[in-house]
């Protein structure tokens, strides 16, 4: 299955968050850091956005979300 990389407007729309709220979530460990896709562009894999949205919908706690973020970012490194 191909991985689609979403740019920030698409991520914000899928999450229903403001730009500042989104970056606050990244800083506090509640959302994955973006990946570099070119010299001046970053994006977020769509499957990671979906996984984090599903965890929120399921009512996971912030600590459970942080653990999921760590797991998703570790999987990136393992895939590389």
N, C-alpha and C positions, 0 to 999 in steps of 0.2 A: 504494500500500500504506500503510495507516495506521500511524503510529508509536505504539507503546504505551510509556507511561512507567511504569517500575517503581519502587516505593518501596523503602526500604532492606531490609526483611525479604525481599522477593522477590529483590533483587540478591544478598544474602548467601547465600540458598538456591541460586541458580543458580551462584554462584561457589564455594560450598563454603568460604567464608572466615568468620572471626570478624569482628565489628564493628571491633575494634581493628586487625586485620590489613588489613581493607578500607581504613580511613582511612589507615593507614601506606602502603599502595600508592598512594593518591591523592596523598599528600604527596611520595612519591618519584617521581611521574610514571609509575607503572606502571598506573594506571587513570584514566579520565576523571573530571573534576569533575562533580558533579551539577548539574542545571538547576533553576532556581527555577520551581515550578509554582503557587505561591500565596504569600501573605505569610509563611506559616510552614511551608511544605512544599517539599521538593526531591525529585527523582527522577532516574533515569537511563534514557535511551532503550534499549529492549530490543535493538535492532539493534547498539548499541555494546557492550553486555554480550556478545552473541553473537560479535561480531567479536573481542573481546579473549579470550574463552574459546577460540575457534578458533585464535587465534595461539599461545596457551599450549599447546594440544593439539598443534599443529604443531611445537612445540619452539623457537619463536622466542626469541632472546636478550633480555635486559632492554633493551638498546639498541634492538633492533628493536621491542619493545613500546612503548618511549617514543616512537619515531617514529610508530607507529600511533596512539598517544594524541594526539599533536600533530596528525596528519592528521584524526582524528575531530573534535577540538575546532575545527579550522579549518573543516571542512565545516559545522559548526553555524553559525558566523558567516556563512559564505557563503550559507547557506539563509535566514538571517534578513533 
